[in-house]
Amino acid sequence: MKFQTQIPLHSAEGRLLDFDAQTVLLGSCFTKHLSNKLEYYKFHTLSHPYGILFHPQALLTLLKHVHQNHADEQAIFFSDEQWKSFDAHSCLNHNSKATFQNQLSLRLNECNTNFKSASHFIITLGTAWCYRHLKTKNYVANCHKQPSSLFDKKLFDIDELTDILYEITNLIHGFNSKAEVIFTVSPVRHLKDGFIENSQSKAHLISAVHRVVQTAPLLHYFPSYELMMDELRDYRFYERDMLHPNAQAIDFIWEKFKSIWINPKLHTVLKSISRIQNGLQHKPFNPESAAHREFRSSLEAEVKRLTKEYPGLNF
């Protein structure tokens, strides 16, 4: 007897992730969970250079800045004793304008280099709702808690989102024509927009993504949202805020991602890496004991064996 509907997942048709892959991760906060998993298992990643970006328009703005290798000075402003940009997340804010501008420039340079060598882009779309700054007429990535009177709010329709996603993929393939692009829709519920409004938003994103990924073999869709909504349809898989997937849900979705996007030859290696990572985090009761010295020696031997076989690994 089955107590759960399961989403059929098919093997990825593109290049699978291995330790030679260079992966860029962009988008909403759920992308960070995938990034953390990849980093834990020693894959090469560049994650959230401008911080968390929820809307496709914000991602497009970032890619345009990388292409031009220049940040938009019009988006930079001073508030609450910090310099900020409407194009970037608050994690980049700084009390020195020169430092803040230099930080944006360094991140764009880093993107320019990494985008050209990236084999995979993983992009998580969070919402179809976006805010437009009335003074500049530009859509913003982050309102930075500025007064709501400075913005108006819009739900992008499917046609608009489709055009944005096409432009995103064209810019990515302008950097690297062979890069695999994996889209996914965030399972995080944006209930500040409203229950019905959140459903509208997710539906628009899903419809637009599927229009786009069907047009080229290098474009793909991974069903993070559907896994959360259909296979894990229970509040015990959410954090206490009832909005964000909890650790158990993240692990579940990661295992599904691993099963189709990571080279099966590496699955046993990933178990070894996990044992090493757990060993490195272990805090002994008696660091000088013979048992701990033996444990450390065994751990070092395992690290040496793996790094010999896979020179790119760095513990």
Number of C-alpha atoms within 10 A of each C-alpha: 3 5 6 10 11 12 11 5 12 9 10 16 13 16 16 17 21 16 16 12 16 20 25 23 20 27 27 24 20 24 23 18 16 20 23 14 15 17 14 14 19 17 20 20 19 18 22 21 20 24 19 25 27 24 25 27 24 23 26 19 21 26 22 17 18 22 18 11 18 14 20 13 9 11 15 16 12 14 12 9 10 15 20 26 26 20 26 27 20 19 10 17 22 17 14 13 16 10 13 19 20 12 16 21 17 14 18 23 16 15 25 18 13 18 25 17 17 22 21 25 23 21 23 30 25 27 28 25 22 21 20 17 18 12 8 12 11 16 22 23 26 21 22 16 8 11 8 11 8 13 20 13 12 12 16 20 17 19 13 14 24 21 12 20 23 18 16 21 21 13 17 24 17 14 19 17 14 16 24 24 24 19 25 24 25 27 21 20 19 19 13 8 13 11 12 9 17 20 16 17 21 22 17 22 26 20 15 21 23 15 15 20 19 12 11 8 11 19 20 21 19 21 19 22 19 17 19 21 12 13 17 20 14 10 12 13 19 20 14 11 8 14 15 19 24 16 13 14 19 20 15 17 23 16 13 16 17 18 16 17 20 18 15 14 9 14 13 9 14 14 12 16 20 13 14 18 16 11 15 13 9 9 10 10 8 10 11 9 11 10 12 15 13 11 13 15 12 14 17 15 12 16 19 14 12 17 14 11 10 13 11 14 17 10 13
